[in-house]
């Protein structure tokens, strides 16, 4: 069975009012990481958790994401994740350049 995950651009995840460093700007404040998918969200209790890949940052998902409340958890260590994300700062991709079937291929 294929693992289900979504893709997202780093710039689409960041919010300036959350914090100054890259992880807090996307809503990650702790250092705990979860190699295995959490069974349920500790915010809303949902079991709808999927892997989230940041386009260009890694060839694998970096986060677990609750599909109900959007809470994120680290899959790898904070340091590893920060290094991968910092390489992506300031990049941009125009979804109009991806072709007509991109949503069907990746989500």
LINQUI-V267096 format. One record per run of one state. SS is the DSSP state (A for helix, B for strand, O for the rest). FROM is the first residue (numbers start at 1). LEN is the number of residues. If there is no record, write none. Layout:
# LINQUI-V267096
ss:from:len
SS:FROM:LEN
SS:FROM:LEN
This chain:
# LINQUI-V267096
ss:from:len
O:1:4
B:5:4
O:9:1
A:10:4
O:14:2
A:16:3
O:19:5
A:24:3
O:27:6
B:33:1
O:34:15
B:49:6
O:55:8
B:63:4
O:67:5
B:72:3
O:75:3
A:78:9
O:87:8
A:95:3
O:98:4
A:102:5
O:107:1
